Amino acid sequence: MKSRRSFLALSGAAAAEAALLAYGMRSRPATAEAGALAPAQQPPQARAAGVRKNLTGEPFGVAMPVPRVLRPTRTTSDTDYYDVDIREADVEILPGTTTRVYSYDGQYPGPTIRARTGRQVKVRYRNQLPDETNVHLHGGHTPADSDGHPMALIAPGGYRDYTYPNRQQGTTLWYHAHGHGTEAEQVYRGLHGFYLIEDDRERNLRLPSGKYDVPILLRNIALDPDTGELILSDPNDRPIVQVNGKPQPHFSVAARKYRFRLLNASDHATFTLTLPSGQLVQVGSDGGLLPAPVTRSQVTISAGERVDLVVDFSRFPIGTQLFLNEAAAGAILRFDVTRHADDDSRLPAQLRALPALPPATVQRDVTLSFNLDPDNTAGLINGKPYDPDRVDFTVKRGTTEIWQVSNGDVEFGIQHNFHLHLVQFRVLDRNGQPPAADDRGLKDTVPIGPGESVRLQATFTDYLGEYVYHCHVLAHASFGMMAQLNIVE
């Protein structure tokens, strides 16, 4: 069992600071130098520029890269085959300095896989790391032996074949490391990438597509400014927000509509985003399109969540600069309107209706909490740490269930979020009230604050076998905040 000290270093939960104080430890503020204003006290532009300038010079000095789309190594009439090496790589995060990361095919973030509904994908992942690892398709409706179960590991020098039938609607998924006890560190070191499913119905809506459909992966890190080395620190002390692997990049856009697929791939950070002078229109969530576009003044994305936005730059003159701001970090991305372009895309008034909710036949309670006993620190679900040999829930295939998921960590105010493998769910209510704006649509991950509870409804279809559900603050999962369900006939 990991020590309490290492838990507090990994989890970074805001109110675990009370426990740190109790043990004579104090989190270092995420500021560049002692005596500086805390980030939340600085004006947005100063916050972003202050963090970046101490590390990299001028903010917005590098272009935001778009993750490379992976090409199949071979195809058949119904299947695309891919080969991906999981290996260490040296990448440039700070200009002029290389950083050693874990990567998929040497890419940081990993390459994007674009799949189609109804067309199977098979990926052979070869592990060239010195450590065991595996891969979970987050949000994927996949057979149990391809889900990336936390104990189904790939040994160094070995490989594993994963099969993704893609029997789900178009949506923004992602793949990442998921070995139990190592998931937080390996994802932090760089094992993450997009997996985008497209379908004909979505294509016929004529949302922005091609080079105007841009995946954006957000995460926060700490780096040694002299060596460029990743620092495995308290996540509260990870002041650099990366946008597709770069701190404070710029992105050149045409004066037309774009679709941005945002993913929060951080361990624990929650990002609240605004675009002053710009309009954010949400069209999708974790599990695909919303019933209709929703204009948002801000969006909040917890770890593991995705949100699809459409931004129309056509109302801005050439030369305009727009800043995507994060509530704590300030400006994290600059959009530069640099050119005109034809635009035959649309933003329809109606997108995709949500499926009907079948009657639920089972109701369950799930509580996320910590045992903070200094001699036995553990993450718990319903009072128990993860045991891969124990089945916590047995679920009959085809049934619909309602789960009330609660955060029991009130004393220290620890934030959790909940991820359920295999299925997408609907949020029925939050604390007995209608779902929040960020709960809309089909979900697979949802934040739950201290003392909060969320009711979810899901239907378990197609596949049999063992799957997990857990807190997607990955350090919490590493400490045992995970449980197992078994789908049976």
C-alpha positions as CSV (number, residue, x, y, z in Angstrom):
1,M,0.0,0.0,0.0
2,K,1.3,3.4,-0.9
3,S,2.2,5.8,1.9
4,R,0.0,8.7,3.0
5,R,2.8,11.1,2.1
6,S,2.9,9.7,-1.5
7,F,-0.9,9.8,-1.7
8,L,-0.9,13.5,-0.8
9,A,1.8,14.2,-3.3
10,L,-0.1,12.4,-6.1
11,S,-3.7,13.3,-5.3
12,G,-3.4,17.1,-4.9
13,A,-7.0,17.3,-3.8
14,A,-7.6,20.9,-2.7
15,A,-8.8,20.2,0.8
16,A,-6.3,17.4,1.4
17,E,-4.2,20.5,2.3
18,A,-5.9,20.3,5.7
19,A,-4.4,16.8,6.1
20,L,-1.0,18.1,4.9
21,L,-1.1,20.8,7.6
22,A,-2.0,18.2,10.2
23,Y,1.1,16.2,9.3
24,G,3.4,19.2,9.2
25,M,3.5,19.4,5.4
26,R,2.2,22.2,3.2
27,S,1.5,22.3,-0.5
28,R,3.7,24.7,-2.3
29,P,1.7,27.4,-4.2
30,A,1.6,27.1,-7.9
31,T,3.5,30.3,-8.4
32,A,6.7,31.1,-10.1
33,E,8.5,32.6,-7.1
34,A,7.9,33.1,-3.4
35,G,5.9,36.1,-2.5
36,A,4.3,36.4,-6.0
37,L,0.5,36.8,-6.2
38,A,-1.3,33.4,-6.4
39,P,-2.6,32.7,-9.9
40,A,-6.2,33.4,-8.9
41,Q,-5.3,36.9,-7.7
42,Q,-3.6,38.0,-10.9
43,P,-5.4,39.4,-13.9
44,P,-6.0,36.7,-16.7
45,Q,-3.3,38.0,-19.1
46,A,-0.8,38.4,-16.3
47,R,-1.5,34.9,-15.0
48,A,-0.8,33.3,-18.3
49,A,2.1,35.4,-19.2
50,G,3.7,35.2,-15.8
51,V,3.8,31.4,-15.7
52,R,5.0,31.1,-19.3
53,K,7.5,33.9,-19.2
54,N,9.4,32.4,-16.3
55,L,9.8,29.2,-18.3
56,T,9.7,29.8,-22.0
57,G,10.0,33.5,-22.9
58,E,7.3,35.1,-24.9
59,P,3.8,33.7,-24.5
60,F,2.0,32.4,-27.7
61,G,5.4,32.1,-29.5
62,V,4.8,28.6,-30.9
63,A,2.0,27.2,-33.0
64,M,-0.5,24.7,-31.6
65,P,0.2,21.3,-33.3
66,V,-2.8,19.2,-34.3
67,P,-2.2,15.5,-33.4
68,R,-1.3,13.4,-36.4
69,V,-4.0,11.1,-37.8
70,L,-2.8,7.5,-37.7
71,R,-3.0,5.6,-40.9
72,P,-4.0,1.9,-41.0
73,T,-1.2,-0.6,-41.7
74,R,-3.7,-2.6,-43.6
75,T,-7.4,-2.8,-44.3
76,T,-10.0,-5.4,-45.2
77,S,-13.6,-5.1,-46.2
78,D,-14.8,-4.5,-42.6
79,T,-11.7,-3.8,-40.5
80,D,-8.8,-1.3,-40.2
81,Y,-5.6,-2.6,-38.6
82,Y,-3.1,-0.4,-36.7
83,D,0.2,-1.0,-35.1
84,V,1.3,1.3,-32.3
85,D,4.6,1.3,-30.4
86,I,4.4,2.4,-26.7
87,R,7.8,3.8,-26.1
88,E,9.8,6.6,-24.5
89,A,10.4,9.7,-26.7
90,D,12.2,13.0,-26.4
91,V,9.9,15.9,-27.3
92,E,10.2,19.7,-27.2
93,I,7.8,21.2,-24.7
94,L,9.9,24.2,-23.7
95,P,11.6,25.7,-26.7
96,G,15.2,24.5,-27.1
97,T,14.8,21.9,-24.4
98,T,13.9,18.2,-24.7
99,T,11.7,16.3,-22.3
100,R,11.6,12.6,-21.9
101,V,8.0,11.3,-22.1
102,Y,6.1,8.1,-22.5
103,S,4.4,8.1,-25.9
104,Y,2.4,6.3,-28.5
105,D,4.5,6.0,-31.7
106,G,6.8,8.8,-30.4
107,Q,3.9,11.3,-30.6
108,Y,3.0,13.7,-27.7
109,P,0.0,13.7,-27.5
110,G,-0.5,10.3,-29.2
111,P,-1.7,10.0,-32.8
112,T,-5.5,10.3,-33.5
113,I,-7.4,7.3,-34.6
114,R,-10.4,8.1,-36.8
115,A,-12.9,5.3,-36.9
116,R,-16.3,4.8,-38.4
117,T,-19.5,3.5,-36.8
118,G,-20.0,-0.2,-37.7
119,R,-16.4,-0.6,-39.1
120,Q,-14.1,-2.6,-36.8
121,V,-10.7,-1.4,-35.7
122,K,-8.0,-3.7,-34.4
123,V,-4.9,-2.2,-32.8
124,R,-1.7,-4.0,-31.9
125,Y,0.0,-2.2,-29.1
126,R,3.7,-3.2,-28.6
127,N,5.1,-2.3,-25.2
128,Q,8.7,-0.9,-25.6
129,L,8.7,0.7,-22.2
130,P,10.7,-0.6,-19.2
131,D,7.3,-0.9,-17.3
132,E,4.1,-2.9,-17.7
133,T,1.3,-1.0,-19.2
134,N,-2.0,-1.4,-21.1
135,V,-4.6,0.7,-23.0
136,H,-8.2,1.7,-22.2
137,L,-10.4,3.2,-24.8
138,H,-12.2,5.7,-22.6
139,G,-15.9,5.8,-23.5
140,G,-15.6,2.9,-25.8
141,H,-18.3,0.2,-26.0
142,T,-15.9,-2.7,-26.3
143,P,-15.6,-6.4,-25.4
144,A,-14.2,-7.1,-21.9
145,D,-10.9,-8.5,-23.2
146,S,-10.3,-5.3,-25.2
147,D,-11.4,-2.8,-22.5
148,G,-8.0,-2.4,-20.9
149,H,-8.9,-4.0,-17.6
150,P,-6.4,-2.7,-15.0
151,M,-4.9,-6.1,-14.4
152,A,-4.7,-7.1,-18.1
153,L,-1.1,-5.8,-18.6
154,I,1.3,-5.9,-21.5
155,A,4.8,-6.9,-20.2
156,P,7.9,-5.0,-21.5
157,G,8.7,-6.4,-24.9
158,G,5.3,-7.9,-25.3
159,Y,2.2,-6.9,-27.3
160,R,-1.6,-7.1,-27.1
161,D,-4.3,-6.9,-29.7
162,Y,-7.3,-4.8,-29.0
163,T,-10.6,-5.1,-30.9
164,Y,-13.0,-2.1,-31.2
165,P,-16.3,-3.0,-32.9
166,N,-17.4,0.7,-32.9
167,R,-21.0,-0.1,-32.3
168,Q,-21.8,3.3,-31.1
169,Q,-22.7,6.7,-32.6
170,G,-20.2,9.3,-33.7
171,T,-18.3,10.7,-30.6
172,T,-15.1,11.9,-29.2
173,L,-13.2,9.2,-27.2
174,W,-9.7,8.9,-26.0
175,Y,-7.2,6.1,-25.3
176,H,-4.8,6.1,-22.3
177,A,-2.8,3.9,-20.0
178,H,-4.9,2.0,-17.4
179,G,-2.7,-0.4,-15.4
180,H,-3.7,-0.4,-11.8
181,G,-1.4,1.6,-9.6
182,T,0.5,3.1,-12.6
183,E,-2.3,4.8,-14.5
184,A,-1.8,8.3,-12.9
185,E,1.9,8.3,-13.5
186,Q,1.8,6.9,-17.1
187,V,-0.9,9.2,-18.3
188,Y,1.0,12.1,-16.8
189,R,4.1,11.0,-18.6
190,G,2.2,11.2,-21.9
191,L,0.2,8.1,-22.6
192,H,-3.0,9.6,-24.1
193,G,-4.5,10.2,-27.5
194,F,-7.8,10.8,-29.3
195,Y,-10.0,8.2,-30.8
196,L,-12.8,9.8,-32.9
197,I,-15.8,7.8,-34.2
198,E,-17.7,9.2,-37.1
199,D,-21.0,8.2,-38.6
200,D,-23.0,9.0,-41.7
201,R,-25.8,10.7,-39.8
202,E,-23.4,13.1,-38.1
203,R,-21.6,13.7,-41.4
204,N,-24.9,14.6,-43.1
205,L,-25.4,17.4,-40.6
206,R,-22.5,19.2,-42.2
207,L,-20.8,20.4,-39.0
208,P,-17.3,21.7,-39.6
209,S,-15.1,18.8,-40.8
210,G,-11.7,18.0,-42.2
211,K,-9.1,20.5,-41.2
212,Y,-11.8,22.5,-39.5
213,D,-12.5,19.7,-37.1
214,V,-9.7,20.1,-34.5
215,P,-9.1,17.9,-31.5
216,I,-7.5,19.8,-28.5
217,L,-6.1,17.9,-25.5
218,L,-5.7,19.9,-22.3
219,R,-3.5,18.9,-19.4
220,N,-1.3,20.5,-16.7
221,I,2.2,19.6,-15.8
222,A,5.3,20.8,-13.8
223,L,8.7,20.9,-15.5
224,D,12.2,21.7,-14.4
225,P,12.9,24.9,-16.3
226,D,16.6,24.1,-16.6
227,T,16.5,20.4,-17.6
228,G,13.0,20.2,-19.1
229,E,12.3,17.1,-16.9
230,L,8.7,16.3,-16.0
231,I,8.3,16.7,-12.3
232,L,6.0,14.1,-10.6
233,S,4.6,16.6,-8.1
234,D,1.5,17.5,-6.1
235,P,-0.9,18.2,-8.9
236,N,-1.7,21.5,-7.2
237,D,1.8,22.5,-8.1
238,R,1.5,21.8,-11.9
239,P,1.3,25.4,-13.2
240,I,1.8,24.8,-16.9
241,V,-1.4,24.2,-18.9
242,Q,-0.6,22.4,-22.2
243,V,-2.7,22.7,-25.3
244,N,-1.9,19.7,-27.6
245,G,1.4,19.4,-25.8
246,K,2.5,23.1,-25.9
247,P,2.2,25.8,-23.2
248,Q,0.3,28.9,-24.4
249,P,0.4,28.3,-28.2
250,H,-1.3,30.2,-30.9
251,F,-3.5,28.7,-33.6
252,S,-4.1,30.3,-37.0
253,V,-7.8,30.1,-38.1
254,A,-9.8,31.2,-41.1
255,A,-12.8,33.5,-40.8
256,R,-15.3,30.7,-40.7
257,K,-16.8,28.0,-38.4
258,Y,-14.6,25.4,-36.6
259,R,-15.4,22.4,-34.5
260,F,-13.1,22.0,-31.5
261,R,-13.1,18.6,-29.6
262,L,-11.8,19.4,-26.2
263,L,-10.5,16.7,-23.9
264,N,-9.3,17.2,-20.3
265,A,-6.5,14.6,-20.0
266,S,-5.1,15.8,-16.7
267,D,-4.9,13.7,-13.6
268,H,-7.1,15.8,-11.5
269,A,-7.4,19.4,-12.8
270,T,-10.8,20.9,-13.7
271,F,-10.7,23.5,-16.5
272,T,-13.3,26.3,-16.8
273,L,-13.0,27.9,-20.2
274,T,-14.2,31.1,-21.7
275,L,-13.7,32.9,-25.0
276,P,-14.1,36.6,-24.4
277,S,-15.6,38.3,-27.5
278,G,-16.2,34.9,-28.9
279,Q,-19.2,32.6,-28.7
280,L,-18.9,29.0,-27.5
281,V,-21.6,26.8,-28.9
282,Q,-21.6,23.3,-27.4
283,V,-22.7,20.5,-29.8
284,G,-21.4,17.4,-28.1
285,S,-20.5,15.7,-24.8
286,D,-18.7,12.5,-23.8
287,G,-21.0,10.2,-25.7
288,G,-21.7,12.2,-28.9
289,L,-23.9,15.0,-30.1
290,L,-26.4,16.9,-28.0
291,P,-30.1,17.1,-29.1
292,A,-29.5,20.7,-30.1
293,P,-26.7,23.3,-30.0
294,V,-26.4,25.1,-26.7
295,T,-24.7,28.6,-26.4
296,R,-22.4,28.7,-23.4
297,S,-20.7,31.6,-21.7
298,Q,-18.3,29.1,-20.2
299,V,-17.7,25.3,-20.1
300,T,-16.2,23.3,-17.2
301,I,-14.4,20.0,-18.0
302,S,-13.2,17.7,-15.2
303,A,-10.5,15.1,-15.7
304,G,-11.5,12.6,-18.5
305,E,-14.5,14.6,-19.8
306,R,-14.9,15.8,-23.4
307,V,-16.9,18.6,-24.9
308,D,-17.4,19.5,-28.5
309,L,-17.7,23.2,-29.4
310,V,-18.4,25.2,-32.6
311,V,-16.8,28.6,-32.8
312,D,-17.6,31.0,-35.7
313,F,-14.8,33.3,-36.5
314,S,-16.5,34.8,-39.6
315,R,-17.7,37.8,-37.6
316,F,-14.1,38.9,-36.8
317,P,-11.9,40.9,-39.1
318,I,-8.6,39.5,-40.4
319,G,-6.0,40.3,-37.8
320,T,-8.2,39.7,-34.8
321,Q,-6.7,37.8,-31.9
322,L,-9.0,35.9,-29.5
323,F,-7.8,34.2,-26.2
324,L,-9.2,31.0,-24.8
325,N,-9.0,31.6,-21.1
326,E,-9.0,29.2,-18.2
327,A,-10.3,30.4,-14.9
328,A,-7.2,29.7,-12.8
329,A,-4.5,29.8,-15.5
330,G,-5.6,32.7,-17.6
331,A,-5.1,32.8,-21.3
332,I,-4.0,29.3,-22.5
333,L,-4.5,29.6,-26.3
334,R,-4.6,32.4,-28.8
335,F,-6.7,32.2,-32.0
336,D,-5.3,34.3,-34.8
337,V,-7.8,35.1,-37.5
338,T,-5.5,35.2,-40.5
339,R,-7.4,34.6,-43.7
340,H,-10.7,34.1,-45.5
341,A,-12.0,30.7,-46.5
342,D,-15.2,29.2,-48.0
343,D,-17.5,27.7,-45.5
344,D,-20.2,25.2,-46.5
345,S,-20.6,23.9,-43.0
346,R,-23.8,24.3,-41.0
347,L,-24.8,24.6,-37.4
348,P,-28.3,22.9,-37.5
349,A,-31.0,23.8,-35.0
350,Q,-31.4,20.1,-34.3
351,L,-28.5,17.6,-33.9
352,R,-29.3,14.1,-32.5
353,A,-32.1,13.1,-30.2
354,L,-31.1,11.3,-27.0
355,P,-32.2,7.7,-26.8
356,A,-35.3,6.9,-24.8
357,L,-34.7,5.9,-21.1
358,P,-36.0,2.3,-20.6
359,P,-37.5,1.5,-17.2
360,A,-34.9,0.8,-14.6
361,T,-35.2,-2.5,-12.8
362,V,-32.2,-2.1,-10.4
363,Q,-31.0,0.8,-8.2
364,R,-27.6,0.9,-6.6
365,D,-25.7,3.2,-4.3
366,V,-22.0,4.0,-4.9
367,T,-19.9,6.1,-2.5
368,L,-16.4,7.4,-3.3
369,S,-14.2,8.2,-0.3
370,F,-10.8,7.9,1.3
371,N,-9.5,6.1,4.3
372,L,-6.9,8.7,5.5
373,D,-5.5,6.5,8.3
374,P,-1.7,7.3,8.0
375,D,-0.9,3.6,8.4
376,N,-3.5,2.4,5.8
377,T,-4.2,5.1,3.3
378,A,-6.6,3.8,0.6
379,G,-9.2,4.9,-1.9
380,L,-12.5,3.3,-1.3
381,I,-15.8,2.6,-3.1
382,N,-18.5,1.6,-0.7
383,G,-16.0,1.3,2.0
384,K,-13.7,-1.1,0.2
385,P,-10.4,-0.7,-1.7
386,Y,-10.1,-2.3,-5.2
387,D,-9.6,-6.0,-5.2
388,P,-9.4,-7.5,-8.7
389,D,-10.5,-10.9,-7.4
390,R,-13.8,-9.5,-6.0
391,V,-16.9,-8.7,-8.0
392,D,-18.8,-5.8,-6.4
393,F,-21.9,-5.7,-8.6
394,T,-23.3,-8.4,-10.8
395,V,-25.3,-7.0,-13.7
396,K,-27.6,-8.9,-16.1
397,R,-27.0,-8.1,-19.7
398,G,-29.7,-5.9,-21.2
399,T,-30.9,-4.4,-17.9
400,T,-31.2,-0.8,-17.2
401,E,-30.0,0.5,-13.8
402,I,-30.0,3.7,-11.8
403,W,-26.9,4.4,-9.7
404,Q,-26.7,7.1,-7.1
405,V,-23.0,8.0,-6.9
406,S,-22.0,10.1,-3.9
407,N,-18.8,11.8,-2.7
408,G,-18.3,10.9,0.9
409,D,-15.2,13.0,1.4
410,V,-16.8,16.0,3.1
411,E,-14.4,16.6,6.0
412,F,-11.4,17.4,3.8
413,G,-13.4,18.6,0.8
414,I,-11.8,16.2,-1.7
415,Q,-13.1,16.4,-5.3
416,H,-13.9,13.2,-7.1
417,N,-15.2,12.3,-10.5
418,F,-16.8,9.1,-11.6
419,H,-16.1,7.0,-14.7
420,L,-18.1,3.9,-15.7
421,H,-16.6,1.5,-18.3
422,L,-18.5,-0.1,-21.2
423,V,-21.6,2.1,-21.3
424,Q,-22.7,5.7,-21.7
425,F,-25.1,7.0,-19.1
426,R,-27.6,9.8,-18.6
427,V,-27.4,12.2,-15.6
428,L,-30.9,12.2,-14.1
429,D,-30.3,14.7,-11.4
430,R,-27.6,16.3,-9.2
431,N,-28.2,16.7,-5.5
432,G,-31.9,16.2,-6.3
433,Q,-32.0,19.1,-8.7
434,P,-32.0,19.0,-12.5
435,P,-28.7,18.2,-14.2
436,A,-26.2,21.0,-14.5
437,A,-25.3,22.5,-17.9
438,D,-22.1,20.5,-18.0
439,D,-24.1,17.2,-17.4
440,R,-26.0,17.4,-20.7
441,G,-26.1,14.5,-23.2
442,L,-24.6,11.0,-23.0
443,K,-21.8,10.8,-20.4
444,D,-19.2,8.4,-19.2
445,T,-17.5,10.7,-16.7
446,V,-19.0,13.1,-14.3
447,P,-17.5,15.3,-11.5
448,I,-18.9,14.9,-8.0
449,G,-18.0,17.5,-5.4
450,P,-17.6,16.9,-1.6
451,G,-21.0,15.9,-0.2
452,E,-22.7,15.8,-3.7
453,S,-24.6,13.0,-5.2
454,V,-25.5,12.3,-8.8
455,R,-28.1,9.9,-10.1
456,L,-27.1,8.1,-13.3
457,Q,-29.1,5.8,-15.6
458,A,-27.4,3.2,-17.9
459,T,-28.3,0.2,-20.0
460,F,-25.8,-2.6,-20.1
461,T,-25.9,-4.1,-23.6
462,D,-23.9,-6.5,-25.9
463,Y,-20.9,-7.7,-23.9
464,L,-20.3,-10.1,-21.0
465,G,-17.4,-10.1,-18.6
466,E,-15.7,-7.9,-16.0
467,Y,-15.4,-4.2,-16.2
468,V,-14.4,-1.5,-13.7
469,Y,-15.8,1.8,-12.4
470,H,-13.7,4.3,-10.6
471,C,-12.8,7.8,-9.7
472,H,-11.1,9.4,-12.7
473,V,-8.9,11.5,-10.6
474,L,-6.4,8.8,-11.6
475,A,-4.2,9.1,-8.5
476,H,-7.3,8.2,-6.5
477,A,-7.9,5.2,-8.7
478,S,-4.3,4.2,-8.2
479,F,-4.9,4.2,-4.5
480,G,-7.8,1.8,-4.8
481,M,-10.8,4.0,-5.5
482,M,-12.1,1.4,-8.1
483,A,-14.5,-1.4,-8.1
484,Q,-15.6,-4.2,-10.5
485,L,-18.8,-5.3,-12.1
486,N,-19.5,-8.5,-13.9
487,I,-22.0,-8.6,-16.8
488,V,-23.7,-11.9,-17.0
489,E,-26.5,-13.5,-19.0
